[in-house]
């Protein structure tokens, strides 16, 4: 995945990302703290999911994001 100016610079390389529409509500970090982190600006993916169960967990977080800021390539 090429780094877009809209994706957090600390986002881990891979299919999941958080864009600049993030409201910093902490939804993703509360739901999946192993994969998402919130800093002073917004959330980012700190670790990409690997197995199917992890991918499904991150997809649930994506679906529930109030800002629709989590994307999957």
N, C-alpha and C positions, 0 to 999 in steps of 0.2 A: 504494500500500500504506500503510495507516495504521500508525503506529509503535506497536507493542505494548510494554508494559513488559518483555516477555520478550526483545525483540530489542535487540541492542546499539545504543546511541544513535548510534554512528558508522557504522552500516550504511547503505550507499548505497541511495537509493530505487529500488525495482524489484522484480522477481519473486523474486530469490534473497535469503535472509536467514539469519542464524545466531542461534539462540535461546540461552537461558540454560542449556541442557543441555550446552553446549560444555565439553569436558575440557581445552581448551588444549593439545592434543597436537601441534599444528602441522601435522597431515596436510594440511589444505586449503592452507595457505601453501606447503608444500613442493611440492605437486602443481600448484597454479596461483597462483604469486605475483603475477601481474598482476591477479588478482581478489580474493584473500583476504589479510588481514593479521591478525596476532595482537598484541594489546597485553597489558598486565599482568593484565587480567581474563579475556578470552576472544577468540575470533576474530570477525571481522566481514567483510562484503563491502565492499571499498573501491571497487570499480568493477563495475558490472553488465555482463554479456556483451551484445553487440549482434548479432553475426552468428551464423548457425547453428553454425558450428564452435566458437565461444566458448561458446555455450549447451550444446552437447554436452559440451565439456570440463568445464564447471561441473556438469553432471548426473552425470558420472563421479565427481567429487569428492563430490557429495551422496551418491551410492550407496555410497561407501567410507568415509564418516564413521563412526568407531567409536561415537560418541555419538548418531548420528542427529540432530544439532543443526542441520544445514543443511536449509533448507526452500525449496521453490519454490511460489510462489502460482499 
